[in-house]
């Protein structure tokens, strides 16, 4: 007789196995990026997300599959990075919904959970596309249903699911022409197949397995900034769960709603307060100088789980620049995501409240962004992701924030973000600011210069490794053999469409001198155009250009 059910302990092992397989193959998944640019990050984002899910399962001690899957869901939701990570977190969320209330799971239970998983992921995407990781998730669910009601052995079922998922993955280039053109399968779909194969490997291994640390190439470039230790007002980052005691079994006098009571009390002893109640559990996060008081107050409502207390004054790096966090309350705050020290300084100078240094290849997680939002002393917060791969993460982050209205303006580039910050005004309403930002964003056209990391044919361009790519509003417009030729060609392409204000942000591979040479070219050929130069310091892209 094969394995006919799994408990929580085995589910933890399977999730760790899946996370390890994705982590080990991070570089391979990144290499499947359709654009042959050096910032393919699907693998990095998926690895971070599954690592976050697996770490939460390791922390909890329940033998129930419902508790383990819920822990994985919570970890993935908060640890999600990039579009692939957010979709993956929704797969985990649906899987947990499908296993609610179950102590163990049979093959049919797992099939039903996979169906819920796929359903949840499709709902999370406004315009689902076939040929993506959504398709692979659905194929896995359909295969599970096809086999589970005739086959009790979970190992045999998983083999069948992997086989069908692999077959569907091979078909993704026929569903998305851009994949066929680039000669690759969908990287997010490949990540799901990797996860399933890792779970299968774990099932076949006797004994426990350890969760691998993040692969070095996955986290390169994630040193995101420094803060002055003396500026830290509250030293201890305190996180824990409260497993609620029913109201009728609490000590006399403790009748208040736990979520409301903690949300009211914790700001009196600290800041960065997050209190979220979900099905008998309250998630608590607070920065305080008195973690014991937070724990003692919470004990009134139930027992404490997963307590984590970090001394932030002993940590030399942080994801955020908190230099604005002690300013007086304001009606509207702005959080931005950028890559490059110069870019960060530019946005701070323009009035952004919190700058998260991240971007392509180093996407911040939903938890990173939600904590940044919490640091803003304002009732309304606008988030500018400045990258299409961070928009979904920012929207997910906003759902974790209590007591503030969060609005994500879907900026796709740094120049669009700059235009939005400039359009922001303290003298007009939130609605007027959002409308003004939308108008400003649409008036900006963005260009980028980077180099190709592999040979390919894409959008009619024959591209060789090392060529310089001219990207205009997200599409490859031109291909050149050297950086300056690419920059002047892209400027010509952009100004041919109109505009009289050109901004040049020079980054990796370019210099102040080369940027000045480019500016001189523009001034001579387009004397009516005004040119501004900034030291962006952005990685991977020699130039970021904008025309308004």
N, C-alpha and C positions, 0 to 999 in steps of 0.2 A: 504494500500500500504506500503510495506516495504521500507528499505533504498536502493535507486536505484543509488546513487552516493555519493562519499565522496570528501570533499575538503581538502586543506592542513592542516587546523586546526584539522580535525578529524584524518587525517593520523598521525599527531604528537602524538595524544592521543593513537592510535593503536600501534605505535612504542614504546612509553613509557610503555604501558601495556605489550608488548612482552618482553622488557628489564627487567621490574620488575619481571616477571615470571621466566626468566632465572636466575636473581640475587638471588631470593628467593630459587632456587633449585640448587645453585652452588655445595653444598656439595654432593647432590644426584647424580649429573652429574659426579663429580670427582670420586665417588665411583664405577662408571661403567667401570673404567679403566681395560683393559684386564689383564695387569700384576697386581698382588695383592701387588704392592709396594706403599709406602706412598706418592708418588709424582704425583698421578693422577691429571691432571690439565686442562682437557678439559672444565669442567664447569667454572673454573676460567678464562680461556682464552676467552671463549664465553661471559661470563658476562662482562669482561672488554671491549670487542669489541662492544657489543650491548649498553653498557652504553655510550661509546664514540659516537656511532651513535645517540643515543637519545639526548645526551647533545647538539649536533650540531643542531638538529631540534628545540630544545627549544630556542636556541640563535636567530634563524632567525624568521622573522615576516611575511613572505609571506603566503597568503592564497592558493597558487597554489600547487597542488600535485607534480608538476615537481620540484619546488624549495625545497620542504620538502624532497623529496626522494633524491635529489642531495646532500642536506646538510647531510642527514643520510649516504649516500655513502662516502662523504668526511671524516666524522667522523670515520666511520668504517675502511676505508683504512688506516688512520693514527693511529688509536687506535688498530689495529689488533694485537693480540698476539697469538703465536703458530700456528700450522697448521690449527686447527679448526677455529681460529679467522681470518686467512687469507682467508680461503674458505668462511667463513661467510661474510667477507668484499666484496668478489666477487659476492655473492648473492645480497647484497645491491647495488653493482655497476650495475649489470644487471637489477635489478628492477628499478633503476633510469633511465637507458637507455630506458627501456620500457615505462616510463611515460614522456619522454621528450616532452616539448611543451604543456602539458595538464594542464588545470586549475583545473578540477575535473576528477574523474575516475569512470567509471561504472564497473560492474562485468566483462564485456568482456575486458575492459582496464586493469584491475588488472590481469586477466588471461594471457593476452599477456605480461604483465610486469613480471609475475612469470616465464613464458616460457623463456624470455630473461635472467632472473636471473639464472635459471638452466643452460642455455647454457653458460653463462659467467663463472660460477663456474667450469663446466667441462673443459673448455679451460684453466683454471688456473692451472690444475693439469696435470703433464706430463704423468702419468700412472694412470688414474682414476680407482678406485675399486668400484664394486657394493657391497652393504651392508654397505655403509658409509653414511655420511650426504649428499653426492652428490645424492645418490639414493632417499633419503627422499625429497630433494629439487625438484627432477624431478617428484616424485610421486605427490607432492603438485601441481606442474604446470599442470600435466596431468589431475588431478582431477578438477582443476579450469576450464580447457578447456572443460571438459566433462559436467560440470554443467552450466557454465556461459551463454552459448548461449540459454539455455532454462529457466534459472532462473535469474531474474533481482535483486532480493533481495540479497544484499551483505552479510547480516548476514547468510542467508540460505546457500549461496555459501561457506562461510568460515567454517560453520559447516561440510559441505560435504568434504571440503579439509582436515580439521583436522581428520575426520574419516578415510579417505583414507591414509593419512600420518601415522596415528597411526597403521593402518593395515600393511602398508609396514614396519614400524619400527619393528613390531613383527616378520617379516620374515627375518630380517637382520642376525640372527644367522644361518639361512639356506644358506645364501649367502657367509658368511665368517666363515669357520670352527673354526677359533681362537675365535670367539664370542661364538659359541656353546660350545666349550671346556671350556671356562671360565664361561659359564652360564649367559651371559649378552647380552643386545641389544647394538647397537652402540650408544656411548655417544653423539657424534656430532649430529647424527640423532635425538636422544632424545631432544637435545637442540633446534633443529628447531621446533619440535612438541611443546615443552614448549613455545617457542616464539609465535607460532600461537595461542596456547590456551590463552596466556596472552593477545594477541590482541583481541580475542573473548570476554574475560572478560571485557576488556576496552570498547568494543562496547556496552556491555549490561549495563554499569554503566552510570548513569545520571551525567552530570557535568564533571569538569576537574579532572584529577588525577595527583599526584605528582610523579616525578621520584625518586625511592628509591636510597639511598646511597649504595655503594658497601657493600655486606655482609662481616662482620668481618673475617669470615674464608676464604673469597676469597682473601683478601689482606695480610694475615699474611705472614711475611717474605719479604715484599716488601720494607722495609727500606734498601736502596741499597748503602748507603755510605754517607760520609760527605766531605765537602770542607771548606777550610779556607775562611772566608768572605773577608779577605784582598786580596785574590788572584783574586777576581772578578774584571776584568778590566772594563766591561760595566755592569752597574747596572740594566738596565731595559729590561726585556724580552718583546718585543713588537710584537703583532700579530694583523692582521686585513685583511679584504677583500677590494678590490677596484672594485666597479661596474663601468666598463669602459664607458665613454662618447664617442660616435662615433667621429672619428677624425675631421669630418667636423663641429662639434658643439662645439669643444673646443675653448678656448681663442686663439687669434692670436699668432702664434709662437710656439705653443705646438703641434708639428708634429711628434715627435719621438715615436717609439713603446714603450708602457708603460713598458712591461716586460724588454726590453733591457735597458731603461732609469733607472729603479729602480735597476736593477742588477748592473748597473754601479755606481749609486750614493750611495746606502746604505753601501757598504764596506768602504766608506770614513768617515762614522760616527759610525761604529760599526762592529760586526762580527757575525758569525752564521747566515749568510744571506741565506734565502730561498725565491725565487720568482718564482711562478708557475702560468702561465696563462692558463685558460680553459674556453672557451665559454663565453667570456665577463666578466669574473671575474679573478682578480689577487690575489692569496694568498701570503701574505707577512709575513715573520718572520725575526726579527733582534734583536740582543742584542746591546743596545746603551745607551749612557748617555744622549741622546737628542731625546727622542721619538717624541717630537713635530716637529722636523725637518723631521723625517720620514713621519709623517702624512701630513705635509705641502707639501712636495714634491709629495706625492701620490695624493693629492687633485687636482693637475694639470690634472690628467687623468680621474677623475671620483669621485663619492661619496664613502665615507668610510662606511663599515659595520662591525659589530662584533669586535669592537676594544677591545683589552685585553692587559693591561700593568701590569706586575708584577715586584716588586722590589726584585731582586734576593738576595740582601744583607740582606733582612729580612727573607730569607728562610734558615733554618739551615741544610736542607738535599737536596741532589741532586742524581740523578741516576748514575752520572758518576764521575770518577776520572779525573779531568782536569789538573793534574800536568804537563803534557807534552805540554799543548796547547800553551804555549808562546815560544816554541822552534823555531828555524829558519826553513824556508821552506825546504822540502825534496822531493825527487822524489816519494818515496813510503812510505805510512803509513799503520799501522795495527791497527784495532779495534777488540777486543775480548770480548766475553761474557763468564763469569765464575760465579760460585756460591761458596762463601766462601772467607773470608778475606785473608787467607793464599794463596789461589789460585790467588787472585787479585794481591797480592804482588809479587808472583812468576812471573806472566806475565809482570808486570811492570819492574821487574828486568831483564827480558829477552828482553826488548826493545819495548813492545807494547805501542802504542801512547795513546790509550784511552781504559780503561777497564770498561765495563758495568757489574756490579755485578748483575747477574740474572741467570736463569737456570730453571730446573724443578720446578714447582709450583710457580715460580715467573718470568715468561717470560717477557722480555722487549717488548714494542710495536714497530711497524714499525717507529713511530715518534721518540721514544727513540733512536733507532739505527741510523736513518737518522741524528738526531742532533749530535750524537757522531761522525759520519762520517764528518759532517760539521766542527767539532772542530779540525780535523786533518789538519795540515798545509802542505798538499801534493797534488799533481795533481792526483795521483793514490792511491786508498785506498783498502786494502784487509780486508775483514771481516771474522772472524773465529767464527761461531756460537757455536761450541763445543757441539751441542745437535741437534738431528734430528728434534725436535719440534720447532727449531728456524730458520732453514734454509729458509723456505718459507717467514718468516717474514723479514729476512735479505735481501732476494732478492727483496721483495716489498719495503723495505726502500731505497734500492739503486735507485729506480725509482724516488724518491722525490728529489734526490740530483742533483743540477745543477753545472756545471763547474768542476766536478771531474769524473774520471772513477772509477767505483766501481766494485769490483770483490769478489764474495762470494765463498770461498773455503769450501766445504760442510763437515767440520769436525763434527764427530758424538760424540766425547768425549773430555774430558780435555787432556788426553795423546796425542791424535792426534793434538790438538791445540798446545801443547807444542812442538811437533816435527816440526810443521809448522813454529812456531816463531823462533825456533833454525835454521831452514833451510833458513830463510829470510836473504838476504844480500844486502847491499847498493851498492855493486860493480858489480852487474849483472843486466840485464834488467828485466822488469816486466814479460815478457814471461818466462824467465829462472827461476825467482822466483816462478811463478805459477806452472811450471813444477816440480821444486824442492820440493815444498810443497806437490804436489800431490804424488810424489814418497815417501816422508817422511811419509805422512799420511798413505799410504798403507802398510808401513813396521811396523806399530805399532798395537799391539793387546791390547784391553782394558778389564779390569775386574772391577766389582763393587760388593760390599757387602752391602745388605740392608735387612730389615725385611719385612715379609709378613703381610698385614693388614687384610686379610680375608682367610678363607678356600677356596680352589679351587683345581681343577685338571688341569694342563696345561703342554703341551709338554711331557706328560707321567709322570710328577711328581705329587705326591699327596702332596699338600701343606697345612699346618695348620697355622692359625694365630699365629704370633710370630716366626715362622721359619725364619732362615737366608737364603737368596737367593744368589746364586753365579751366577752373570750375566756375560757372556763372549761374547764380540762383539755383544751385544744387545739381546742375547737369554739366557734364564735360563738354565744353564748347570748342576747345582747341588743344592741340598737343604740340609742344616745342621741345627742342633739344637742350636749351640752357635756360637758366632761371630768369635772366633779364629779358631775353627775347620773349619768354612766356608772359612776363609782366607787361611789357609794352603791347604785345598782341592782345592781351585780355583787356587792357585799358582802351585800346582802339575799339574792340568789340563792344565794350560797355558804353562808351561815349557816343558810339554810332546810334545808340538807342535814345540819346538825349541825356540831359543833366548838366549841371555846371559847378557842382561841388564834389571834389574827389578827396577821399580820405585814404591814406596809406598807413597800414599797420605792419611794421616789419618784424619778423620773428626768426625762427630757426633757419639758418642758412643765408639770411640776408643781413645787411648791416645798415647803419645810419647813412653811410656813404652811398651804398647802392640804392637806398630809398630816395636820397637826394637826387641821384642821377635820374631815377624814374620821374621824380617831380619836375626836373628840368625838361625832360622829354614832353611831359604833359603841357607845361607852360609854353613851350615853343610851338607845339602843334595845335594846342587848343588855348589860345591866349585869353579867352573869355572865362576859362575854368579856374576856380579857386582851388588850391591844393593845400591839404593839411597832412602833416607827417606825425606819427606816433610810434614810440617804441613799445610794441605790444608784447614782445618776448614770448609769443605763442609757440608751443612745440609743434613740430611736424609740418607746419605751413610757413613757407618763406614769406609770403605776403598774404594779408587779408585786405581787400580793397572794397570801397563802397563808392557809389555814385548816386547823387541826389539831384 
